[in-house]
């Protein structure tokens, strides 16, 4: 029986945003920036001849154009209300990786969200 394993790759980018739908006076209504960390998680069978599910370098290469697009840019240029949650949905549609099962986006060291591609109810 071939084991099914999850692998993950992190990528960081610096970006600015503001949230247009927060109440007046909310600090996120102001333009500000974050060091974001995107994690992609893929699942697949262990390729016994190689000893891996996929080459981590291939994951890095697949994410590179997207990270280049976002790094040191204004997220509001891509997503109207760029909350962490809305960014995840936008990112999911842009990431093409075999076996992709989950993505996570950290806005800070202590705040993050996860998306698994489920349809909205």
C-alpha positions, 0 to 999 in steps of 0.5 A, a space after each residue: 500500500 502506497 502511503 498518502 502524505 501531505 507536504 507544505 511550502 511557505 512563501 513570504 511577501 510584504 504588502 499593503 492594504 486597507 479594509 473599506 468595509 470596517 466601521 468608522 475609526 477602525 484602525 484597519 481602515 487606514 493604509 497599512 502593511 503586513 509581512 504575509 506568509 502563505 502556506 500551500 499544502 498538497 497531498 499525494 502518494 509517496 513516489 517510492 522511486 523518488 522518496 517524495 510526494 513532490 519536489 519542494 522546489 517545484 512548489 516554490 517555482 509554482 508560487 514564485 510568479 504569484 508572490 512576485 505579483 503581490 510583493 510590495 504591492 497594494 492588495 486593494 488593486 487585486 481584491 476590493 476588500 482584502 481581508 485575510 479570508 478574501 485574499 485566501 479565496 483569490 489566492 486559491 483561484 490563482 494557485 495551480 498545484 497537483 494535490 492542493 488541499 489547503 492554503 493558509 495565509 498569516 497576516 501576522 505572527 498571531 493571526 491567520 486563516 485557512 481555506 480548503 476550497 470549499 464552495 460557499 453555502 
